[in-house]
Amino acid sequence: MIDRGIPFRLFQLPVFFLGLYALKKDLPYTPIILIFYGSHVTTTVVPVLTTTLATPIATIGVPEGMPFASVSTLQLAVLLASYIPFLAVPLAMTIDGTRRMAQIVSHAQRLEKLHKSS
């Protein structure tokens, strides 16, 4: 049986570099890549952050070797500091890609109106 998770695991890195290339060259399909990649990564990180925030905070130190059941306040702060950039940057990419796409559509609509009126 084929592991269907492998293609999904191999998705983010190549699309990241494709997006960088498209941004550098200012290619016309850049907004599509930004929306596609940004929304995918954002929806991947949201459940991770939700689980992290739902994890109980230990009132006393968590002894080493204990099964994972809670995190300390310091551990929670480190986790949030690690994950929030992985939410903020792709979310900004999604918003930027959507803004760019809206500008392209608006420009195309203006051209269509000009073409019909002439």
Backbone torsions as a table, in degrees:
resi	resn	phi	psi	omega
1	MET	NA	139.5	-177.6
2	ILE	-82.6	135.1	175.2
3	ASP	-77.1	110.5	-177.2
4	ARG	-77.9	-8.8	180.0
5	GLY	-77.5	-22.7	-176.7
6	ILE	-62.1	-47.9	178.7
7	PRO	-59.1	-35.7	179.7
8	PHE	-70.5	-34.3	177.9
9	ARG	-70.5	-28.2	-178.1
10	LEU	-93.5	10.4	-175.8
11	PHE	-83.0	-49.4	-168.0
12	GLN	-64.5	-44.5	-175.8
13	LEU	-64.8	-50.2	178.8
14	PRO	-62.1	-39.7	-179.1
15	VAL	-68.4	-33.0	175.6
16	PHE	-58.2	-49.2	-178.7
17	PHE	-70.1	-34.1	174.4
18	LEU	-62.6	-41.5	177.7
19	GLY	-63.5	-41.9	176.9
20	LEU	-60.8	-43.7	179.2
21	TYR	-62.6	-45.1	-179.5
22	ALA	-63.5	-39.6	177.5
23	LEU	-65.1	-42.9	-178.4
24	LYS	-63.9	-41.8	-177.3
25	LYS	-87.9	-4.1	-177.6
26	ASP	51.2	51.4	-178.8
27	LEU	-74.0	152.9	-176.6
28	PRO	-65.8	-23.4	-179.5
29	TYR	-93.8	10.5	178.2
30	THR	-54.4	-46.0	-179.5
31	PRO	-59.5	-35.0	-179.8
32	ILE	-65.6	-43.6	179.0
33	ILE	-64.7	-43.1	179.6
34	LEU	-60.0	-45.3	-179.8
35	ILE	-66.1	-46.6	-177.3
36	PHE	-61.1	-52.7	-178.1
37	TYR	-68.7	-48.3	-176.7
38	GLY	-61.4	-43.1	-179.7
39	SER	-70.2	-35.2	178.1
40	HIS	-64.2	-48.7	-178.1
41	VAL	-67.5	-40.5	178.9
42	THR	-59.7	-46.4	-179.0
43	THR	-72.5	-15.3	173.7
44	THR	-80.9	-37.9	-175.7
45	VAL	-80.4	-30.8	-178.3
46	VAL	-56.5	-47.5	177.6
47	PRO	-63.2	-33.8	178.2
48	VAL	-64.6	-46.6	178.7
49	LEU	-65.3	-38.2	178.5
50	THR	-62.0	-45.3	178.1
51	THR	-63.6	-41.9	179.2
52	THR	-61.4	-44.9	-179.5
53	LEU	-70.4	-25.7	179.9
54	ALA	-84.0	-10.8	179.6
55	THR	-69.6	131.4	-179.5
56	PRO	-61.4	146.2	177.0
57	ILE	-94.7	129.7	-179.2
58	ALA	-72.0	136.5	177.5
59	THR	-83.2	-22.2	174.8
60	ILE	-126.7	170.6	-178.7
61	GLY	-57.6	142.8	177.6
62	VAL	-88.3	114.2	-178.7
63	PRO	-66.6	144.6	177.7
64	GLU	-66.3	145.8	179.1
65	GLY	88.0	-8.7	177.7
66	MET	-78.9	146.7	174.8
67	PRO	-60.8	148.2	-178.6
68	PHE	-65.9	118.7	177.4
69	ALA	-136.9	-23.7	-179.2
70	SER	-157.2	169.8	177.5
71	VAL	-126.3	155.9	174.9
72	SER	-81.8	168.1	178.2
73	THR	-61.2	-39.7	178.4
74	LEU	-64.4	-44.1	178.6
75	GLN	-62.2	-40.8	178.2
76	LEU	-63.2	-42.6	179.1
77	ALA	-62.4	-41.7	179.0
78	VAL	-64.9	-44.0	179.1
79	LEU	-61.8	-46.2	179.9
80	LEU	-64.4	-40.7	178.0
81	ALA	-63.9	-29.1	178.7
82	SER	-78.4	-38.9	-172.8
83	TYR	-89.6	-29.9	-175.1
84	ILE	-60.2	-40.4	175.3
85	PRO	-60.6	-32.7	179.0
86	PHE	-74.2	-9.5	171.7
87	LEU	-97.2	-45.5	-173.8
88	ALA	-65.5	-46.4	-176.0
89	VAL	-66.6	-50.4	177.5
90	PRO	-63.6	-33.5	176.8
91	LEU	-64.9	-41.3	176.0
92	ALA	-63.6	-37.6	177.2
93	MET	-63.4	-41.6	179.2
94	THR	-63.2	-45.3	179.7
95	ILE	-64.7	-43.6	179.6
96	ASP	-64.5	-43.6	178.4
97	GLY	-62.6	-39.5	178.3
98	THR	-66.0	-41.8	177.9
99	ARG	-61.9	-44.7	178.7
100	ARG	-62.4	-42.5	-179.7
101	MET	-65.0	-39.7	178.3
102	ALA	-62.8	-38.4	177.2
103	GLN	-65.3	-41.0	179.2
104	ILE	-64.1	-45.2	179.9
105	VAL	-64.1	-43.0	179.2
106	SER	-61.4	-42.8	178.2
107	HIS	-63.4	-43.2	179.2
108	ALA	-63.6	-38.6	178.5
109	GLN	-66.2	-39.4	177.3
110	ARG	-63.9	-42.6	178.4
111	LEU	-62.8	-39.6	179.0
112	GLU	-64.2	-41.2	178.1
113	LYS	-64.5	-42.0	177.9
114	LEU	-62.8	-40.8	-179.4
115	HIS	-65.7	-40.7	-179.7
116	LYS	-70.3	-33.0	-177.5
117	SER	-80.2	-16.2	-178.8
118	SER	-97.4	NA	NA
